[in-house]
Amino acid sequence: MKQNALIGLVSLSIFLIVTGCMSLGGAKFPQPAAGFQPKKIYDKTYDQLWTSVRRVLEAERIGIASSDKEGGRMVTDYVQGETQMIAAGLLGGITTRYNYTITLDKFSKNQTIVGTKCKLESMSEGLGWHDVSKDNQALIKNLESWLYERIETSL
């Protein structure tokens, strides 16, 4: 009897090690093209760029939570990120979401500076949403670069 229990425990341990964390289907984090480098200063008027950013967010189905054109700031709604199951779901899961704060500033009459700041949050069993941006700088950079790329492509 003890031998069967030991075999079962060893088998479960191997299964948990092999499966580890696995991603579920559904939302994946968007990625910029390989080697993409954002410009951040664009040869467009403030109004042209403001309109372009709004169109990009609409096309990507990213809602706008708040918008202040005069102040040059938009904050998006949260976008669902990836969900991972820990140990095939036996130890729960981790869900992520992110949003952007986008700023625009007139550089000259026909040039505008765009800034993006992405915030990444996660939630797991028993814990509420909490900011995990500092621990995921590479992912944050990719999400910001992806948005810059979408904006540049739309111009």
N, C-alpha and C positions, 0 to 999 in steps of 0.2 A: 504494500500500500504506500509506504514512504517512497519507494522507488518510482511509482507512477506519479506521485505528487511532484517529486523532484524533476522527472522528465517533463511534466507539464509546465513547471516553473521555468526550466531551461528553455523549452520551446517558446513560451511566451516572451521571455527575455530576448531571445534571438529575433523573434518577430518584431518586437518593439525597436530593436536596434536597426534592423533592416529597413523598416518603414519610416522610422524617425518622424520628421515633419513632412507632411505631404500637402501640396497645394490642391485646393478644390477647383473644379471648373468654374467658369464665370469671369469675373472682373480680373483683368491683368493690368499691371502698371504700364502705361504707354512709354515708348522708348524713342528718343531722337535718332536720326540717321547716324550711322557710324562717322565719327570725326566732325560732327556739326559743332560749330562755335558761334554762339549768338553775337550779334552786333551791338545791341542795346541802344545805339543812337541811329535813328532812321531819318532818311531824307523825305519826310512827310510832315505836313502841318499837324499840329496838335489835334484838330478836329478830324482830319483824315485817319490818324492813328487810333483815336478814341473809337471811331466807327468800326475800324478794322478789328480791333480787339473784341468789341462786342459781337461782331459777326463770327469771329473764330469761336468764342465761347458758345454762341448759339449753335454753330455747326457741330461742335464737339459735345453738345448737350450738357454743358456745364452751366448751371443756373447762377444768377448773380444775386447774392444776398443783400448787398448794399452797393450803391453807386453814387459818387459825388464828382461830377464832371468838373465843376469849378475848382475843387480841391485836388483833382487828378488822382482819384483813388477808387478802385473797385475791389470788393471782396466777394469771392465766389461761394456758392453753397458747397457742401462737402460732396466729394465724389467717392463712390465705393472703391476700395482698393482690393488687394488680394486677401483671401482667407486661407489659413493653414490649419490643418488638424494635427495635433500633437499625439504621437503614438497611435496613429490610425483612429483618432477620435476618443481613445480611451482616457486621455488626460485633458480632454477639452480641445478648444480651438482658439485661434487668434484672428480677429477681424481687424482690417485696417481701413482708414479713410483719409482723404487729404483735401485741402483747399488751397486757393491762391489768394494772395493780396497783390494786386497789380497797381503800380503807380506810373503816371505819365507826367512829364515835366517838359516845358518848352526849353529847348536848348538855343534855338535861334528861330527866326521867322518861319523857316521851312525845314527845321530839324527838331525832332522830339526824342527824348530819352524815355525808355520803357524799363521799368524794374519789375521783377516778379519775385515773390517770396512764397515758397511752398511750406505748408505745415502738415506734417504727417502724424496721425494719431492711431493708437491701437486700443483694442478692448479684448479682454479674455474673460473666461468664466469668473464671476465674482468681482471683477474690477471694472470700473467705469472707463470712459474714454480718457486717455492721457497722451500728452505730447511725447513722441519718440523721435522727433526730428534730429536732435543732436546725435543720436545713436545710429542714424541712417543717412549720413551726409552724401554718400555716393548716390543713393536713390533720390534724395532731394534734388541734387544737381541734375540728374536725368529728367526728373519731372519738370523742373524749371526750364531746362534746355528744350524739352519737347514742346512746351508752350511757346517759347521764343521761336522755335522752328515753324510752328503752326502760324504764328503771327507773320513771320517773314514770308512764308509761302503765300499768304493771302494778299500781300502788297503788290 
